[in-house]
Amino acid sequence: DQQVKQNSPSLSVQEGRISILNCDYTNSMFDYFLWYKKYPAEGPTFLISISSIKDKNEDGRFTVFLNKSAKHLSLHIVPSQPGDSAVYFCAASALGNQFYFGTGTSLTVIP
Amino acid sequence: NAGVMQNPRHLVRRRGQEARLRCSPMKGHSHVYWYRQLPEEGLKFMVYLQKENIIDESGMPKERFSAEFPKEGPSILRIQQVVRGDSAAYFCASSPPMGAVGETQYFGPGTRLLVL
């Protein structure tokens, strides 16, 4: 069963515009969420995280929003840059246990 | 400060052979996780280990797969009698001792296993 879902396998955005990547989860016990970025032939790289006590966390061009009632989180990248083109995974865990990953969204930023 | 190291980066095996994948966690990290990524799929959790202990192996296939993290040396994921369906990218991640809430995991570059 897929407890973390990324329903958009791909997304294309013009350079300079906002990229919004979405993630939904089913387990209400999840209390910690992360976004990873992955380039081809490399391991995922940690990008940004948020705990369930917050609804927003910002780091430079990257902002993660958490809507607990909707069991939804999103990653906003603004402004988008060509170097942001990669696959983005969201992940969630409950009480410090294993992480569940989504299937990823491939972002292409068009120059 | 070296990151998570995995070797080999690429591994080719014939059906029925054994595959041994190694992972050295980041310095100061005592927790190791193994994930598998099949083509066109996301990362699937396999096993979570601390030194000399398997904490959670709920994602490990029941047969042919085993993992260890000895007191000295790297963590090893071992696949016996490999089949073509084992072809995938295997990622290792490490984290420091857990706090009250989940700790960030840092990933290695992965080992790409191809079974002929």
HADDOCK unambig.tbl for C-alpha pairs under 7 A between the chains (distance, minus, plus):
assign (segid A and resid 32 and name CA) (segid B and resid 101 and name CA) 6.85 0.50 0.50
assign (segid A and resid 32 and name CA) (segid B and resid 102 and name CA) 6.00 0.50 0.50
assign (segid A and resid 42 and name CA) (segid B and resid 109 and name CA) 4.77 0.50 0.50
assign (segid A and resid 42 and name CA) (segid B and resid 110 and name CA) 6.79 0.50 0.50
assign (segid A and resid 43 and name CA) (segid B and resid 91 and name CA) 6.88 0.50 0.50
assign (segid A and resid 43 and name CA) (segid B and resid 107 and name CA) 5.63 0.50 0.50
assign (segid A and resid 43 and name CA) (segid B and resid 108 and name CA) 5.37 0.50 0.50
assign (segid A and resid 43 and name CA) (segid B and resid 109 and name CA) 4.05 0.50 0.50
assign (segid A and resid 43 and name CA) (segid B and resid 110 and name CA) 5.75 0.50 0.50
assign (segid A and resid 44 and name CA) (segid B and resid 107 and name CA) 5.87 0.50 0.50
assign (segid A and resid 45 and name CA) (segid B and resid 106 and name CA) 6.94 0.50 0.50
assign (segid A and resid 45 and name CA) (segid B and resid 107 and name CA) 6.64 0.50 0.50
assign (segid A and resid 46 and name CA) (segid B and resid 106 and name CA) 6.68 0.50 0.50
assign (segid A and resid 93 and name CA) (segid B and resid 102 and name CA) 6.61 0.50 0.50
assign (segid A and resid 95 and name CA) (segid B and resid 101 and name CA) 5.74 0.50 0.50
assign (segid A and resid 95 and name CA) (segid B and resid 102 and name CA) 6.44 0.50 0.50
assign (segid A and resid 96 and name CA) (segid B and resid 98 and name CA) 6.68 0.50 0.50
assign (segid A and resid 96 and name CA) (segid B and resid 100 and name CA) 6.76 0.50 0.50
assign (segid A and resid 96 and name CA) (segid B and resid 101 and name CA) 5.09 0.50 0.50
assign (segid A and resid 96 and name CA) (segid B and resid 102 and name CA) 3.93 0.50 0.50
assign (segid A and resid 96 and name CA) (segid B and resid 103 and name CA) 6.94 0.50 0.50
assign (segid A and resid 97 and name CA) (segid B and resid 102 and name CA) 6.88 0.50 0.50
assign (segid A and resid 100 and name CA) (segid B and resid 45 and name CA) 6.90 0.50 0.50
assign (segid A and resid 101 and name CA) (segid B and resid 42 and name CA) 6.50 0.50 0.50
assign (segid A and resid 101 and name CA) (segid B and resid 43 and name CA) 5.75 0.50 0.50
assign (segid A and resid 101 and name CA) (segid B and resid 44 and name CA) 6.85 0.50 0.50
assign (segid A and resid 102 and name CA) (segid B and resid 42 and name CA) 5.78 0.50 0.50
assign (segid A and resid 103 and name CA) (segid B and resid 41 and name CA) 5.45 0.50 0.50
assign (segid A and resid 103 and name CA) (segid B and resid 42 and name CA) 3.66 0.50 0.50
assign (segid A and resid 103 and name CA) (segid B and resid 43 and name CA) 6.88 0.50 0.50
assign (segid A and resid 104 and name CA) (segid B and resid 42 and name CA) 6.00 0.50 0.50
